[in-house]
């Protein structure tokens, strides 16, 4: 048995001090008051020294980090991403593809599916988020216009075991059977890179229990009082789970607060949408074969288009916390329990509860710097 002691433990709805997290490679044994624990019997002890102990973060939308990208034609990219993500408190992720040639997308999906990913040292791969190519050219953002195509479920059928989320523009899809096929395959439809009307969003999602909104506010028309569009649907539909990039560049702090007031704790999923430049500092980088320039925390194409973010998940959580005044358990849940629930994995991931996998993070209480990351009961990052 192992233990994390002297921490402020962030449970789903409260923060408790004076408690010990007992765990091993099999999972979380329990979270108990220190007086009930025989710490001396533990083979390994981590002293959190008053820092926060949270569940590991789950990033459902991430292109790259630490110089590696999901679309890189090498098996090393996912290894690098899995390792570097632990520096940001992420313990599970969906490598995210982008609009490219079909063969490159399919190659990426096969790499994500590869059995060896189960043994990666670092964050675990849960499947793929397929962002495009079934999107709207008008709102393509940093995606490649030449590779945008009409929706075709035959693309997805051979990969329905690995694709967990697909970003689509509903107004470009003529056959509603596409949405039916996604639902039957257990693939979450996420509305994004789209100019869909409010009515088109509601019609496309009429027969699903829930759906996602890809990086709310970005790559879609703004909210208009006579044409509420995607943003209006997202903010008013309880079924809509809104991805939010909290780097304070993609979404103004006041707009983050608006989403929190409208959606509450359960309707938001914090993501980074980060690119390979994340953690690499300023300078020139790359996304989808296009040069990307990073300056002052912004990643942009040569024409000024935002090209993903460079915010790490631990700082995205901190930004949301500061901008909204949300309780810490709420902000943490948006980066852990909410994506776990959306992916149907809340029985084993997303919170510090007895029987769940021992994926945990020790965060500095001042700046949210990641001090320790544990995946599957093993210490995989030690920031001291």
Beta strands, then each sheet from edge to edge (+ up, - down):
strand 1: 2-10
strand 2: 15-24
strand 3: 27-33
strand 4: 44-47
strand 5: 52-55
strand 6: 57-62
strand 7: 64-65
strand 8: 68-69
strand 9: 90-97
strand 10: 124-131
strand 11: 163-168
strand 12: 188-191
strand 13: 211-213
strand 14: 240-245
strand 15: 268-271
strand 16: 283-287
strand 17: 290-295
strand 18: 298-301
strand 19: 360-363
strand 20: 370-375
strand 21: 378-382
sheet 1: 3+ 2- 1+ 4+
sheet 2: 3+ 2- 1+ 5+ 19- 20+ 21-
sheet 3: 6+ 9+ 10+ 11+ 12+ 13+ 14+ 15+
sheet 4: 7+ 8-
sheet 5: 16+ 17- 18+
end
